[in-house]
Amino acid sequence: MAFTKVTGKVVSAEVRPGGEVLARRGAMLAYTGQVRFSPVGAGPGGGYGGGMAGALGRAMAGEAVAMMVAQGSGTVHYGYHGHHVTVVDLDGGSTLTVEADRLLAHDAHLSSSVVFLGQQGGLRGAVRGAVTGQGLFTTQLSGRGSVALLSHGGTFPLQVGGGHQIVVDPQAFVASVGDLRVDVAANVSWRDAVGRGSGEAVQLKVSGQGTVYVQASEEKL
């Protein structure tokens, strides 16, 4: 199942048996057909290929964004607070890493897990979460399907590979796909200490192989 962009801030999804959709609560704008909505804790069997269990895991780890599952047959339109929406299609060979509050909706059968940032670079990973405001946990989605992400002002993709790295403002970082390493870099001078610096004292250096999605704003959701 793929999401169809209706506008820059709205996507639609075809819901069918075996093709359920998980979305953050309050994101449903309109629907047609015979569709029913339930909190994630009420889904049949407690999971859809890991997606449902992952949503519950996010809540337990403090990645607490309430989710709803859409079941039945019909078309559902999703959007949230007028934020821009980016659709990312996963081919089954790459993992999407994203903060839970950036998730608008995704195929329920995608495998979802909560990852401690200390696993991604040890102490530096945990420090990265604290410095950037991301927290100590992040969400990973994998499998074959589509994910709709939220951002301020829309996103643009940057390709990482070939031995080079890119540098991203922490507040503009939205998500990443692929085998990537993200490290915190401090660029502090005496001008920053006295309030006359560029304002870019903390940066994220991304290396490896994959794609980084960057929003056109430094505003957090």
C-alpha positions, 0 to 999 in steps of 0.5 A, a space after each residue: 500500500 502506498 500513500 497518495 499525496 492530495 496536497 502538501 499537507 494531506 495524504 490518502 490511503 486505501 485501507 483493505 483487509 490485510 492492508 491496515 494503516 496505523 496513524 497518530 490519533 487525531 490525524 484522520 481528516 475524512 474517509 469513505 467506505 466501511 472503515 473503523 478505527 481502534 486504539 492500538 491496544 485494541 487491535 486483533 492479536 495485539 500486532 500487525 507484523 510488529 507495527 502494533 507492538 512497536 507502537 505500544 513499545 514507543 509508549 512504554 519507552 516514552 516515545 508516547 504518541 497515541 496511535 489508531 489503526 484503520 481497518 476495513 475497506 475504504 479510503 482515509 485522508 490523513 493530516 495533522 495540525 497543518 504540518 507538511 507531509 513527506 511520503 517515504 517508500 521502503 523497499 524491504 532492504 533499508 530501515 527508516 529511523 525517525 522520532 515518533 512525533 514525526 510519524 503521521 501514518 504508516 503501513 501497519 504491517 511494517 516492523 517497528 521497534 524502539 531503539 535506545 540511542 546508546 546502541 547507536 554510537 554508545 555514549 555519544 549516541 545518548 549525548 546526541 539525543 540529549 543535546 538535540 532534544 530527541 531524547 534517549 529513544 528513537 523509532 525504527 521502521 523496516 519492511 516493504 511499505 510506506 511511511 508518512 512523515 510530518 515536518 515544518 515547511 516540507 522536506 528535501 532528501 540528501 544522499 549520503 555515500 561515497 565516503 563523504 559526509 553531510 552536516 545537518 542542523 539538529 532541529 532541521 533533521 527529520 529522518 534517515 534511511 539506510 546504514 548511517 552514522 549520526 554524530 554530534 559535533 560542537 562548533 563553539 568559539 568565543 563569539 558563541 560564548 558572548 552571544 555573537 556567534 552564528 547560532 550553529 554551535 551544535 551540528 549533526 555529522 552524518 556518514 555512511 550510505 543512505 538518505 537524510 530528510 531535512 525540513 525547511 525549518 529549525 522549528 520542532 514539532 
